Amino acid sequence: MKAKLLVLASGNFVVGVSTFVIAPLLGRIGADLDVSRTAAAQLVVVYALAYALGGPVLTALAGHRPPRQLLFVALAVFGAGNGLTAVAANFPGAVAARVLAGVGAGVYTANALAVARRLAPGDRQGRAVAVVVGGLTTALVLGLPLGAWLGGETGWRLVLGLLSLAAVLPMAAIRLLPAFGGSPAVPLAARVAPLRDRQVLATLLATWLCLTASWTVYNFIDQVLLEATGGDPDRLFPALLVFGAGAVAGNLLAGRLADRFGPDRTIAVVAPGLVVAVLVVPLAAVAMPPALLSIGAWAMLHWMVNVPQQIRVVATAPESAPVVLGLHQSTIYLGISAGGFVGSLGYGLAGRSGIGYAAFLTGLTALTALWWSFRMRHPSRPSPPPTPTHTQAPRQKKVRRS
């Protein structure tokens, strides 16, 4: 089973690198395609939108097909999108190619996670999913800094061309997966039905705005760190390495904190910390030492949002857990997309400092949405308590016989 999960994780690794490596290269992409840095950021926006919206729609329409077919076609579309981006002669062509890559990535990830659950017995499904998600984590720690460094040294087109070729490896390995039948069709209307619940909507809105604030900074990371790096891609490498390490640490820490203190208390501390961090990072990035310290803390807080919010949104609609988890995943990528738009506004109005201010203002609205999600809690749905490490059976009173 582990080898089959690694096949799925390898595809997720390639998808993850393509998702995260674009932002540090946008300055070079814009110069090559003769558009501004602000316009180039729209490549992130359209990719994330295609992932968040196109993936669920196509999965709803084609989910009855055998998973091996879906995974193979999704990676083929994703690889073609990266290859077409690499050879794009102009900006509109690059935009269209990124949309194609985003749709393929969205369909692949959704179906890879579904197959991981089917490969494992009930008590091991969480670990199976963690292995597949580990491909994304590895992309952050290794793929992102290496890809950004390679793009700075040799050009962004080579990086995307290599990603297109890299998609062939998991495509070839998909034949190792079992020939599962297709899943029962879930209409698109059923997938969005939980949004009628105001608490689900409030929780997802808080997640979206928190991540929008954070991705506002990340999508312009090359400009945020311009003074500290002097535009040298070699100096950008350690900053991205610290970001990846902080992301892994934050994800692990969030799970422990949510288990011990509960998701509500965890996000109530993490979200305000993240809002402060997105303001501090651009201000601290005047030299590498303070930049690295602030990036490490920011990355940890960023990746601590997902776990408690995922637990909270499932607690609001436990009977629709798979559907609300899919909505939560889409919300993450809508945050990436919106972050590119907000960052473009801030950068266009006030340059590098405007990125942090735009992120901070977005973060304040996120805190308002989070407060609303707490207020909207249904009386019959209390906050999920911390998971106890030991369960002690209640003592029974002895009844004396007369």
URQUI-V394993 format. One line per field, one symbol per residue. phi: phi as a letter, one per 40 degrees, with the letter a starting at -180 (. if undefined). burial: b if it has 24 or more other ideal C-beta (glycine too) atoms within 12 Angstrom, else e. A space follows every 10 residues. Layout:
phi = ???
burial = ???
This chain:
phi = .cccccdccc cccccccccc ccdcbccccc cccgbccccc ccccdccccc ccbcdccccc cbcccddccc cccccccccc ccccccbdca cdcccccccc cccccccccd cccccdcccb cdcbcccccc cccdcccccc cbcccccccc cccbhccccc cccccccccc cccccccccc cccdcbddcc cbdccccccd cccccccdcd cddccdcccb cccdcccccg gcccccdccc cccccccccc cccccccccc bgcccccccc cccccccccc dcccccacdc cccccccccc cdcccccccc ccccccaccb dccccccccc cdcccccccc cccccccccb gdcccccccc cccccccccc dcccccdcdc bcdccdcccb bbccccccbc cc
burial = eeebbbbbbb bbbbbbbbbb bbbbbbbbbb ebbebebbbb bbbbbbbbbb bbbbbbbbbb ebbeeebbbb bbbbbbbbbb bbbbbbebee beebbbbbbb bbbbbbbbbb bbbbbbbbbb eeeeeeebbb bbbbbbbbbb bbbbbbbbbb bbeeebbbbb bbbbebbeeb bebbebbeeb eeeeebeeee bbebbebebb bbbbbbbbbb bbbbbbbbbb bbbbbbebbe eebebbbbbb bbbbbbbbbb bebbbebbee bbbbebbbbb bbbbbbbbbb bbbbbeebee bbebbbbbbb bbbbbbbbbb bbbbbbbeeb ebbbbbbbbb bbbbbbbbbb bbbbbbbeee ebbbbbbbbb bbbbbbbebb eebbeebeee eebbeeeeee eeeeeeeeee ee
